[in-house]
Structures are given as structure tokens and as C-alpha cells.
Amino acid sequence: MTLPELLPLGLDGVLIRFATTYSDAANSAAQHLAAALTGDPIPGQTEVAPGLGSVLLRFDRLTTHRADVLAALKPRLEAPQSAPFAAQHWTVPACFGGAWGADLAAAAALAGRTEEALISELCATDLRVLALGFAPGQPYLGTLPEHWQMPRLPALTPRVEAGTITTALRQIVLFAAPSPTGWRALGRTAFRPFTAAAAEPFLLRPGDSLRFTPESAENIASLIEKGDPLGGALRSIPK
């Protein structure tokens, strides 16, 4: 991959852009750079946030200058990429269809699959956490096969609940908080990727993977009622 673009963003930011359209290579490069900068910050660095194909780096204008930030970034970008973080794997119980998955039938029709086949395929897929965004800790997961390349809804759904599993554009978004959305609701989980008051507020990190396991709506409702942010999910770190 060629070196990324370095673009000014506001008075105290640099956008390190690996690509203008999604690719797995650009996404991986952004995640690795963000993890490397988090583990070994450059002087004056105040924030690092990876996106689908870019990294936002913010700096303290009282202690450094943009030119110094760019100079410090250059050797980082030219060095070979390493694997600076241990990705976690999550197994997350979920139910699909019904009141919590109102768009499942339409999504299956767009994909040219039955509802059962579509969900079976989803639950057989290890989804990578491509980025966190829109709301704190909210994961964009993917990417799915080409028949999942379905558009967003033509109009917003006024509200989906936290834990709603939605799809569009070959990706899955697992909502971290109640929200309006134009994405297509497939189902629900009791897993909460972000809980402000928890000892570990952010459960997912870019580069982690997640697999849904089918569960009954009754069992998911019971897990939601218990209020445990893990919602029956299991976490492991592959060797």
C-alpha cells in the first residue's frame, strides 16, 4: 500500500487517510497505525481515533506545531506494520426477526435469500470490528458478501433500541444506544458494547471479531431484563 495522505483537519488535527473508498487493506492499516500511536504517542499527541480507512490525530497546539507532528509521523508511516494489539473474539447471543427485526424479510428479499438462510449465513461469519462511531463504542462490523450490498432505508426508523442488529452496505451496526436509523433492523441482542457507568465502558475495539449465535426472543428478553452489559456474550483472545 502506498503512503497515506496527510490532511489538515481544523486547528489541531491531522487526518491520515489511507483510502477514499473502503478496502480491508486500508481498514487494517488504519487500525494498526492507531494502535501503534496509542501505545507509543508522538510528542503533543492528545487523541487518536481510527475510522474505516483513516486515522484522526489531534495534538496540543500549546506544546507542538503541525509541522512537528507531520515530521514525527513520517517515520511511523514508512516503517513496516506490526501487530501491536491482541484482537479479542466475541460470541454474542442474538434473536432475529419479529418485532425486533422488522426489516429481516425485506433484507432477505434484497439479498435473494430466505430469512433462515440469511441469518444462518450471518451467524456463521466472524465479523471484524471495522470502526467505532456515530455513538460511543458503537461498532461497524463486516464486511459481508456481495449480496449484502443493500441500501439504507428510504426513510428513517424513528427509534431502535440499544442492542438492535442492523444492516446496510455489506456491514452490520450493533446499536450501542437508542437511536433513529436508516439501517435495516434484523434482530436484537442483550450485549451492550458501551456502558458509561461500567468498570469497562468500551467492550469492543477496532480489530476485534464478533460472531452472533442464534437464541430465542424469550431468552434475549430475559438477558435484557437482567441488565448485564455482557448479555450472555463470551470473550476470548485467540492464540
TORKOL-4160 file (C-alpha; in steps of 0.2 Angstrom, whole numbers, padded with zeros to 4 digits, m for minus):
239
<pt num="1" X="0000" Y="0000" Z="0000"/>
<pt num="2" X="0006" Y="0017" Z="m0004"/>
<pt num="3" X="0009" Y="0030" Z="0010"/>
<pt num="4" X="m0007" Y="0039" Z="0016"/>
<pt num="5" X="m0012" Y="0057" Z="0013"/>
<pt num="6" X="m0009" Y="0069" Z="0027"/>
<pt num="7" X="m0023" Y="0081" Z="0028"/>
<pt num="8" X="m0026" Y="0096" Z="0040"/>
<pt num="9" X="m0042" Y="0095" Z="0050"/>
<pt num="10" X="m0046" Y="0110" Z="0060"/>
<pt num="11" X="m0033" Y="0119" Z="0070"/>
<pt num="12" X="m0027" Y="0104" Z="0080"/>
<pt num="13" X="m0030" Y="0089" Z="0069"/>
<pt num="14" X="m0022" Y="0079" Z="0056"/>
<pt num="15" X="m0032" Y="0066" Z="0045"/>
<pt num="16" X="m0021" Y="0051" Z="0040"/>
<pt num="17" X="m0031" Y="0045" Z="0025"/>
<pt num="18" X="m0026" Y="0028" Z="0018"/>
<pt num="19" X="m0041" Y="0027" Z="0005"/>
<pt num="20" X="m0056" Y="0036" Z="0000"/>
<pt num="21" X="m0066" Y="0020" Z="m0003"/>
<pt num="22" X="m0067" Y="0005" Z="0009"/>
<pt num="23" X="m0055" Y="m0009" Z="0007"/>
<pt num="24" X="m0049" Y="m0022" Z="0020"/>
<pt num="25" X="m0031" Y="m0016" Z="0017"/>
<pt num="26" X="m0035" Y="0002" Z="0021"/>
<pt num="27" X="m0045" Y="m0003" Z="0036"/>
<pt num="28" X="m0031" Y="m0014" Z="0043"/>
<pt num="29" X="m0018" Y="m0001" Z="0040"/>
<pt num="30" X="m0029" Y="0012" Z="0050"/>
<pt num="31" X="m0031" Y="0001" Z="0064"/>
<pt num="32" X="m0013" Y="m0004" Z="0066"/>
<pt num="33" X="m0007" Y="0014" Z="0065"/>
<pt num="34" X="m0020" Y="0020" Z="0078"/>
<pt num="35" X="m0015" Y="0006" Z="0090"/>
<pt num="36" X="0004" Y="0010" Z="0087"/>
<pt num="37" X="0001" Y="0028" Z="0091"/>
<pt num="38" X="m0010" Y="0024" Z="0106"/>
<pt num="39" X="0004" Y="0013" Z="0113"/>
<pt num="40" X="0018" Y="0025" Z="0108"/>
<pt num="41" X="0012" Y="0043" Z="0106"/>
<pt num="42" X="0021" Y="0056" Z="0097"/>
<pt num="43" X="0025" Y="0072" Z="0107"/>
<pt num="44" X="0010" Y="0083" Z="0109"/>
<pt num="45" X="m0002" Y="0070" Z="0104"/>
<pt num="46" X="m0019" Y="0071" Z="0113"/>
<pt num="47" X="m0031" Y="0060" Z="0104"/>
<pt num="48" X="m0031" Y="0046" Z="0091"/>
<pt num="49" X="m0047" Y="0039" Z="0083"/>
<pt num="50" X="m0047" Y="0026" Z="0069"/>
<pt num="51" X="m0060" Y="0026" Z="0055"/>
<pt num="52" X="m0065" Y="0014" Z="0041"/>
<pt num="53" X="m0049" Y="0020" Z="0031"/>
<pt num="54" X="m0041" Y="0034" Z="0040"/>
<pt num="55" X="m0035" Y="0040" Z="0057"/>
<pt num="56" X="m0038" Y="0056" Z="0066"/>
<pt num="57" X="m0024" Y="0063" Z="0076"/>
<pt num="58" X="m0026" Y="0078" Z="0087"/>
<pt num="59" X="m0012" Y="0087" Z="0095"/>
<pt num="60" X="m0009" Y="0101" Z="0109"/>
<pt num="61" X="m0006" Y="0117" Z="0100"/>
<pt num="62" X="0002" Y="0124" Z="0116"/>
<pt num="63" X="0016" Y="0111" Z="0116"/>
<pt num="64" X="0019" Y="0107" Z="0097"/>
<pt num="65" X="0016" Y="0113" Z="0080"/>
<pt num="66" X="0008" Y="0104" Z="0065"/>
<pt num="67" X="0025" Y="0103" Z="0056"/>
<pt num="68" X="0032" Y="0094" Z="0070"/>
<pt num="69" X="0018" Y="0082" Z="0071"/>
<pt num="70" X="0020" Y="0078" Z="0052"/>
<pt num="71" X="0038" Y="0076" Z="0054"/>
<pt num="72" X="0036" Y="0064" Z="0069"/>
<pt num="73" X="0023" Y="0054" Z="0059"/>
<pt num="74" X="0034" Y="0051" Z="0043"/>
<pt num="75" X="0045" Y="0038" Z="0050"/>
<pt num="76" X="0030" Y="0029" Z="0058"/>
<pt num="77" X="0021" Y="0028" Z="0041"/>
<pt num="78" X="0037" Y="0022" Z="0032"/>
<pt num="79" X="0040" Y="0008" Z="0045"/>
<pt num="80" X="0034" Y="m0010" Z="0042"/>
<pt num="81" X="0017" Y="m0013" Z="0050"/>
<pt num="82" X="0017" Y="m0024" Z="0066"/>
<pt num="83" X="0003" Y="m0032" Z="0075"/>
<pt num="84" X="0003" Y="m0020" Z="0091"/>
<pt num="85" X="m0013" Y="m0027" Z="0099"/>
<pt num="86" X="m0021" Y="m0044" Z="0103"/>
<pt num="87" X="m0038" Y="m0045" Z="0095"/>
<pt num="88" X="m0052" Y="m0051" Z="0105"/>
<pt num="89" X="m0066" Y="m0063" Z="0099"/>
<pt num="90" X="m0084" Y="m0061" Z="0105"/>
<pt num="91" X="m0098" Y="m0074" Z="0104"/>
<pt num="92" X="m0114" Y="m0064" Z="0106"/>
<pt num="93" X="m0132" Y="m0072" Z="0108"/>
<pt num="94" X="m0145" Y="m0064" Z="0097"/>
<pt num="95" X="m0163" Y="m0066" Z="0091"/>
<pt num="96" X="m0169" Y="m0062" Z="0073"/>
<pt num="97" X="m0185" Y="m0056" Z="0065"/>
<pt num="98" X="m0201" Y="m0052" Z="0075"/>
<pt num="99" X="m0204" Y="m0035" Z="0082"/>
<pt num="100" X="m0185" Y="m0033" Z="0085"/>
<pt num="101" X="m0181" Y="m0037" Z="0067"/>
<pt num="102" X="m0194" Y="m0029" Z="0057"/>
<pt num="103" X="m0184" Y="m0027" Z="0041"/>
<pt num="104" X="m0177" Y="m0045" Z="0040"/>
<pt num="105" X="m0190" Y="m0051" Z="0027"/>
<pt num="106" X="m0186" Y="m0036" Z="0016"/>
<pt num="107" X="m0167" Y="m0038" Z="0018"/>
<pt num="108" X="m0168" Y="m0056" Z="0014"/>
<pt num="109" X="m0178" Y="m0052" Z="m0002"/>
<pt num="110" X="m0165" Y="m0039" Z="m0007"/>
<pt num="111" X="m0151" Y="m0052" Z="m0004"/>
<pt num="112" X="m0161" Y="m0066" Z="m0014"/>
<pt num="113" X="m0161" Y="m0077" Z="0001"/>
<pt num="114" X="m0174" Y="m0084" Z="0013"/>
<pt num="115" X="m0174" Y="m0076" Z="0030"/>
<pt num="116" X="m0167" Y="m0093" Z="0038"/>
<pt num="117" X="m0153" Y="m0094" Z="0025"/>
<pt num="118" X="m0148" Y="m0075" Z="0028"/>
<pt num="119" X="m0147" Y="m0077" Z="0046"/>
<pt num="120" X="m0138" Y="m0094" Z="0045"/>
<pt num="121" X="m0125" Y="m0085" Z="0034"/>
<pt num="122" X="m0123" Y="m0071" Z="0046"/>
<pt num="123" X="m0121" Y="m0082" Z="0061"/>
<pt num="124" X="m0108" Y="m0092" Z="0053"/>
<pt num="125" X="m0097" Y="m0077" Z="0049"/>
<pt num="126" X="m0084" Y="m0069" Z="0060"/>
<pt num="127" X="m0087" Y="m0051" Z="0059"/>
<pt num="128" X="m0072" Y="m0039" Z="0061"/>
<pt num="129" X="m0075" Y="m0023" Z="0071"/>
<pt num="130" X="m0070" Y="m0011" Z="0057"/>
<pt num="131" X="m0073" Y="0005" Z="0067"/>
<pt num="132" X="m0082" Y="0013" Z="0081"/>
<pt num="133" X="m0093" Y="0028" Z="0078"/>
<pt num="134" X="m0109" Y="0038" Z="0077"/>
<pt num="135" X="m0112" Y="0034" Z="0096"/>
<pt num="136" X="m0099" Y="0030" Z="0109"/>
<pt num="137" X="m0092" Y="0012" Z="0107"/>
<pt num="138" X="m0104" Y="0008" Z="0093"/>
<pt num="139" X="m0097" Y="m0005" Z="0081"/>
<pt num="140" X="m0097" Y="m0006" Z="0062"/>
<pt num="141" X="m0095" Y="m0024" Z="0058"/>
<pt num="142" X="m0091" Y="m0033" Z="0042"/>
<pt num="143" X="m0088" Y="m0035" Z="0028"/>
<pt num="144" X="m0102" Y="m0047" Z="0022"/>
<pt num="145" X="m0103" Y="m0055" Z="0004"/>
<pt num="146" X="m0109" Y="m0045" Z="m0011"/>
<pt num="147" X="m0127" Y="m0050" Z="m0009"/>
<pt num="148" X="m0127" Y="m0040" Z="0007"/>
<pt num="149" X="m0124" Y="m0024" Z="m0003"/>
<pt num="150" X="m0141" Y="m0017" Z="0001"/>
<pt num="151" X="m0145" Y="0002" Z="0003"/>
<pt num="152" X="m0151" Y="0010" Z="0018"/>
<pt num="153" X="m0169" Y="0013" Z="0021"/>
<pt num="154" X="m0178" Y="0027" Z="0011"/>
<pt num="155" X="m0184" Y="0035" Z="0027"/>
<pt num="156" X="m0178" Y="0035" Z="0045"/>
<pt num="157" X="m0185" Y="0022" Z="0058"/>
<pt num="158" X="m0189" Y="0034" Z="0072"/>
<pt num="159" X="m0181" Y="0023" Z="0085"/>
<pt num="160" X="m0172" Y="0007" Z="0088"/>
<pt num="161" X="m0167" Y="0001" Z="0105"/>
<pt num="162" X="m0149" Y="m0002" Z="0111"/>
<pt num="163" X="m0144" Y="m0020" Z="0105"/>
<pt num="164" X="m0153" Y="m0019" Z="0089"/>
<pt num="165" X="m0143" Y="m0028" Z="0075"/>
<pt num="166" X="m0145" Y="m0018" Z="0058"/>
<pt num="167" X="m0138" Y="m0020" Z="0041"/>
<pt num="168" X="m0134" Y="m0010" Z="0025"/>
<pt num="169" X="m0119" Y="m0008" Z="0013"/>
<pt num="170" X="m0112" Y="m0026" Z="0017"/>
<pt num="171" X="m0110" Y="m0021" Z="0035"/>
<pt num="172" X="m0118" Y="m0024" Z="0052"/>
<pt num="173" X="m0121" Y="m0010" Z="0065"/>
<pt num="174" X="m0124" Y="m0016" Z="0083"/>
<pt num="175" X="m0133" Y="m0001" Z="0091"/>
<pt num="176" X="m0125" Y="0005" Z="0107"/>
<pt num="177" X="m0139" Y="0016" Z="0112"/>
<pt num="178" X="m0157" Y="0020" Z="0107"/>
<pt num="179" X="m0157" Y="0030" Z="0091"/>
<pt num="180" X="m0166" Y="0034" Z="0075"/>
<pt num="181" X="m0158" Y="0025" Z="0060"/>
<pt num="182" X="m0159" Y="0022" Z="0041"/>
<pt num="183" X="m0151" Y="0005" Z="0043"/>
<pt num="184" X="m0162" Y="m0011" Z="0042"/>
<pt num="185" X="m0166" Y="m0020" Z="0058"/>
<pt num="186" X="m0163" Y="m0039" Z="0058"/>
<pt num="187" X="m0164" Y="m0043" Z="0077"/>
<pt num="188" X="m0158" Y="m0039" Z="0094"/>
<pt num="189" X="m0145" Y="m0044" Z="0107"/>
<pt num="190" X="m0143" Y="m0040" Z="0126"/>
<pt num="191" X="m0125" Y="m0036" Z="0123"/>
<pt num="192" X="m0120" Y="m0018" Z="0126"/>
<pt num="193" X="m0104" Y="m0013" Z="0118"/>
<pt num="194" X="m0104" Y="0003" Z="0128"/>
<pt num="195" X="m0110" Y="0007" Z="0146"/>
<pt num="196" X="m0104" Y="0023" Z="0153"/>
<pt num="197" X="m0105" Y="0018" Z="0171"/>
<pt num="198" X="m0097" Y="0001" Z="0169"/>
<pt num="199" X="m0079" Y="m0003" Z="0175"/>
<pt num="200" X="m0075" Y="m0007" Z="0157"/>
<pt num="201" X="m0086" Y="0005" Z="0147"/>
<pt num="202" X="m0080" Y="0000" Z="0130"/>
<pt num="203" X="m0081" Y="m0019" Z="0127"/>
<pt num="204" X="m0076" Y="m0019" Z="0108"/>
<pt num="205" X="m0060" Y="m0012" Z="0100"/>
<pt num="206" X="m0057" Y="m0010" Z="0081"/>
<pt num="207" X="m0049" Y="m0026" Z="0075"/>
<pt num="208" X="m0059" Y="m0037" Z="0087"/>
<pt num="209" X="m0070" Y="m0050" Z="0079"/>
<pt num="210" X="m0088" Y="m0055" Z="0084"/>
<pt num="211" X="m0100" Y="m0069" Z="0079"/>
<pt num="212" X="m0118" Y="m0070" Z="0083"/>
<pt num="213" X="m0126" Y="m0086" Z="0089"/>
<pt num="214" X="m0145" Y="m0088" Z="0087"/>
<pt num="215" X="m0156" Y="m0088" Z="0103"/>
<pt num="216" X="m0174" Y="m0087" Z="0106"/>
<pt num="217" X="m0183" Y="m0070" Z="0108"/>
<pt num="218" X="m0188" Y="m0076" Z="0126"/>
<pt num="219" X="m0170" Y="m0079" Z="0131"/>
<pt num="220" X="m0164" Y="m0062" Z="0124"/>
<pt num="221" X="m0178" Y="m0053" Z="0133"/>
<pt num="222" X="m0173" Y="m0062" Z="0149"/>
<pt num="223" X="m0155" Y="m0057" Z="0147"/>
<pt num="224" X="m0160" Y="m0039" Z="0143"/>
<pt num="225" X="m0171" Y="m0039" Z="0159"/>
<pt num="226" X="m0155" Y="m0044" Z="0169"/>
<pt num="227" X="m0146" Y="m0028" Z="0164"/>
<pt num="228" X="m0129" Y="m0036" Z="0162"/>
<pt num="229" X="m0119" Y="m0027" Z="0148"/>
<pt num="230" X="m0112" Y="m0044" Z="0143"/>
<pt num="231" X="m0129" Y="m0050" Z="0139"/>
<pt num="232" X="m0123" Y="m0068" Z="0139"/>
<pt num="233" X="m0108" Y="m0064" Z="0127"/>
<pt num="234" X="m0092" Y="m0074" Z="0129"/>
<pt num="235" X="m0074" Y="m0066" Z="0126"/>
<pt num="236" X="m0058" Y="m0075" Z="0121"/>
<pt num="237" X="m0041" Y="m0070" Z="0114"/>
<pt num="238" X="m0036" Y="m0082" Z="0100"/>
<pt num="239" X="m0019" Y="m0089" Z="0102"/>
